[in-house]
């Protein structure tokens, strides 16, 4: 284990102490958890960028179009934006959104 000394403005330190206290953890544990989140975000971004560089944009758009079409059919003629709890845009089979080809 290593020791890390950082300099922070007093106000930021006070806010971090309050945040740690509200989560019933030490400031040290809070900083450790924040570092873990930052590293996980960095790793995800690097993985995404690596895969994107190898990807085929035309194929990706074809897959997204297929998913949109399947969502359209599964929704009984109502287009739903991706994911549960997403916004229902209210299109119907009689008035499909402009980005959906005739199904």
BASELO-784771 format. One line per field, with one value per residue: x, y, z of N, C-alpha, C, O in turn; residue number from 1. Coordinates in steps of 0.2 Angstrom, whole numbers, plus 5000, padded with zeros to 4 digits. Layout:
n.east <- X|...
n.north <- Y|...
n.up <- Z|...
ca.east <- X|...
ca.north <- Y|...
ca.up <- Z|...
c.east <- X|...
c.north <- Y|...
c.up <- Z|...
o.east <- X|...
o.north <- Y|...
o.up <- Z|...
nr <- NUM|...
***
This chain:
n.east <- 5004|5002|5006|4998|5000|4990|4987|4974|4961|4954|4940|4936|4941|4934|4921|4923|4926|4913|4905|4911|4908|4894|4892|4896|4910|4928|4938|4949|4944|4934|4941|4949|4938|4933|4945|4945|4933|4936|4947|4940|4931|4941|4947|4935|4933|4945|4944|4932|4936|4946|4939|4931|4939|4942|4930|4916|4908|4897|4892|4888|4878|4869|4865|4860|4848|4842|4838|4830|4819|4815|4811|4801|4792|4790|4784|4771|4768|4771|4785|4798|4810|4827|4828|4822|4810|4813|4809|4793|4789|4778|4774|4764|4759|4752|4757|4772|4789|4800|4812|4810|4809|4796|4788
n.north <- 4994|5011|5028|5043|5060|5075|5091|5102|5114|5122|5123|5113|5102|5102|5099|5086|5080|5081|5074|5061|5058|5058|5047|5038|5034|5035|5049|5044|5032|5036|5044|5033|5025|5035|5036|5023|5023|5033|5026|5015|5021|5027|5015|5009|5019|5018|5005|5006|5015|5008|4997|5004|5009|4998|4995|4994|5007|5007|4994|4994|5004|4997|4987|4995|5000|4988|4984|4995|4993|4980|4984|4992|4983|4975|4984|4985|4993|5005|5016|5015|5023|5017|5006|5002|5012|5023|5037|5038|5041|5042|5038|5031|5016|5021|5034|5034|5038|5048|5042|5029|5016|5010|4997
n.up <- 5000|4997|5001|4999|4997|4995|4989|4993|4991|5006|5007|4998|5004|5016|5011|5005|5017|5023|5014|5015|5029|5028|5021|5030|5030|5030|5025|5018|5013|5005|4995|4990|4985|4975|4967|4962|4954|4945|4938|4933|4924|4915|4910|4904|4894|4886|4882|4874|4864|4858|4853|4844|4835|4828|4823|4811|4804|4795|4797|4810|4810|4802|4811|4822|4815|4813|4826|4829|4821|4826|4839|4835|4830|4841|4849|4845|4834|4840|4842|4852|4862|4866|4879|4896|4904|4896|4886|4879|4863|4856|4843|4830|4821|4810|4809|4807|4814|4805|4803|4802|4790|4779|4787
ca.east <- 5000|5006|5004|4998|4999|4988|4985|4967|4958|4951|4933|4935|4943|4928|4916|4925|4924|4906|4903|4913|4904|4887|4892|4899|4916|4933|4940|4954|4940|4931|4946|4950|4932|4933|4950|4942|4928|4940|4951|4935|4929|4946|4947|4930|4934|4950|4941|4927|4940|4950|4934|4928|4944|4942|4923|4914|4902|4891|4889|4885|4872|4864|4863|4855|4842|4838|4836|4825|4814|4813|4808|4795|4787|4788|4779|4764|4767|4774|4792|4800|4817|4830|4829|4816|4810|4814|4804|4789|4789|4771|4773|4760|4760|4749|4761|4779|4793|4803|4818|4808|4806|4789|4789
ca.north <- 5000|5018|5034|5049|5067|5079|5098|5104|5120|5121|5122|5106|5097|5102|5096|5079|5077|5080|5068|5055|5058|5057|5040|5034|5031|5039|5053|5040|5027|5040|5045|5027|5024|5039|5033|5017|5025|5036|5021|5011|5025|5027|5008|5009|5024|5015|4999|5008|5018|5003|4994|5009|5010|4992|4994|4996|5011|5005|4988|4997|5008|4992|4984|4999|5000|4982|4985|5000|4989|4975|4988|4995|4977|4973|4989|4985|4999|5011|5016|5017|5024|5012|5005|5003|5019|5028|5042|5036|5047|5042|5037|5025|5013|5025|5039|5032|5043|5049|5038|5022|5015|5007|4990
ca.up <- 5000|4996|5004|4994|5000|4990|4992|4991|4995|5012|5005|4995|5009|5020|5007|5005|5024|5024|5010|5018|5035|5026|5019|5036|5028|5031|5019|5015|5010|5000|4990|4987|4980|4969|4962|4958|4949|4939|4934|4929|4918|4910|4907|4899|4888|4882|4878|4869|4859|4855|4849|4839|4830|4824|4820|4804|4805|4791|4800|4816|4808|4800|4817|4825|4811|4814|4833|4829|4817|4831|4844|4832|4829|4848|4853|4842|4830|4843|4842|4859|4862|4869|4886|4900|4907|4891|4884|4874|4859|4854|4836|4829|4815|4805|4808|4810|4814|4798|4802|4801|4784|4780|4789
c.east <- 5004|5003|5004|4996|4996|4986|4978|4965|4954|4944|4932|4936|4937|4922|4917|4924|4917|4903|4905|4909|4896|4886|4895|4905|4921|4934|4945|4950|4937|4935|4948|4944|4932|4939|4948|4937|4932|4944|4946|4933|4935|4947|4942|4931|4939|4948|4936|4931|4944|4945|4931|4933|4944|4935|4922|4908|4896|4888|4885|4878|4866|4861|4858|4848|4838|4835|4830|4818|4811|4809|4801|4790|4785|4783|4773|4763|4769|4781|4794|4808|4820|4829|4823|4816|4812|4808|4800|4787|4782|4769|4768|4761|4757|4753|4768|4783|4797|4809|4817|4806|4800|4791|4784
c.north <- 5006|5023|5040|5055|5071|5086|5100|5110|5118|5119|5115|5101|5096|5098|5088|5076|5076|5075|5062|5053|5055|5050|5035|5030|5037|5043|5048|5035|5030|5041|5039|5025|5028|5038|5027|5018|5028|5031|5017|5015|5026|5021|5007|5013|5021|5009|5001|5011|5013|4999|4998|5009|5004|4991|4996|5000|5009|4999|4990|5000|5002|4988|4988|5000|4994|4982|4990|4996|4984|4979|4990|4989|4975|4978|4989|4991|5006|5011|5019|5018|5019|5012|5006|5009|5024|5032|5038|5041|5047|5041|5031|5022|5017|5032|5038|5038|5043|5044|5030|5021|5011|4999|4986
c.up <- 5000|5000|4999|4997|4994|4993|4989|4995|5001|5011|5002|5000|5014|5017|5007|5012|5025|5020|5013|5024|5033|5023|5024|5034|5030|5024|5015|5010|5004|4994|4986|4982|4974|4964|4958|4953|4943|4935|4930|4923|4913|4906|4902|4893|4883|4878|4873|4863|4855|4850|4843|4834|4825|4821|4813|4805|4801|4794|4806|4815|4806|4806|4821|4821|4812|4821|4833|4826|4822|4836|4841|4832|4836|4851|4849|4838|4833|4844|4850|4859|4867|4876|4890|4903|4903|4889|4878|4869|4855|4847|4835|4822|4809|4804|4811|4810|4807|4798|4801|4794|4785|4782|4786
o.east <- 5010|4997|5009|4991|5000|4985|4977|4968|4951|4941|4927|4933|4935|4919|4912|4921|4915|4899|4900|4906|4894|4881|4896|4906|4920|4933|4944|4951|4936|4933|4949|4946|4930|4938|4950|4938|4930|4944|4948|4932|4933|4948|4943|4929|4939|4949|4936|4930|4944|4947|4930|4931|4946|4934|4926|4902|4891|4882|4880|4873|4860|4855|4853|4843|4832|4829|4825|4813|4805|4804|4796|4784|4779|4780|4769|4757|4768|4784|4791|4812|4817|4830|4818|4821|4812|4803|4803|4784|4780|4764|4769|4765|4760|4753|4770|4782|4797|4811|4821|4801|4798|4795|4784
o.north <- 5006|5023|5041|5055|5072|5086|5099|5112|5113|5114|5112|5096|5091|5094|5085|5070|5071|5071|5057|5048|5051|5047|5029|5024|5042|5041|5048|5034|5028|5040|5039|5022|5026|5038|5027|5015|5027|5032|5015|5012|5025|5021|5005|5011|5021|5008|4998|5010|5014|4997|4996|5010|5004|4987|5000|4997|5009|4998|4987|4999|5003|4987|4986|5000|4994|4980|4988|4997|4983|4976|4990|4990|4973|4976|4994|4994|5011|5006|5023|5014|5016|5017|5010|5012|5030|5030|5036|5046|5052|5043|5026|5025|5017|5034|5040|5043|5038|5043|5026|5024|5008|4996|4980
o.up <- 5003|5001|4996|5001|4989|4999|4983|5000|5001|5014|5004|5000|5016|5020|5007|5012|5028|5023|5013|5025|5036|5024|5023|5036|5031|5019|5009|5005|4999|4988|4980|4977|4969|4958|4953|4947|4937|4929|4924|4918|4907|4900|4896|4887|4877|4872|4867|4857|4849|4844|4838|4828|4819|4816|4810|4807|4804|4795|4808|4819|4807|4807|4823|4825|4813|4822|4836|4828|4823|4839|4845|4834|4837|4856|4851|4837|4831|4847|4852|4856|4871|4880|4888|4905|4905|4890|4873|4872|4852|4845|4839|4818|4803|4798|4816|4806|4804|4792|4800|4792|4790|4778|4788
nr <- 1|2|3|4|5|6|7|8|9|10|11|12|13|14|15|16|17|18|19|20|21|22|23|24|25|26|27|28|29|30|31|32|33|34|35|36|37|38|39|40|41|42|43|44|45|46|47|48|49|50|51|52|53|54|55|56|57|58|59|60|61|62|63|64|65|66|67|68|69|70|71|72|73|74|75|76|77|78|79|80|81|82|83|84|85|86|87|88|89|90|91|92|93|94|95|96|97|98|99|100|101|102|103
***
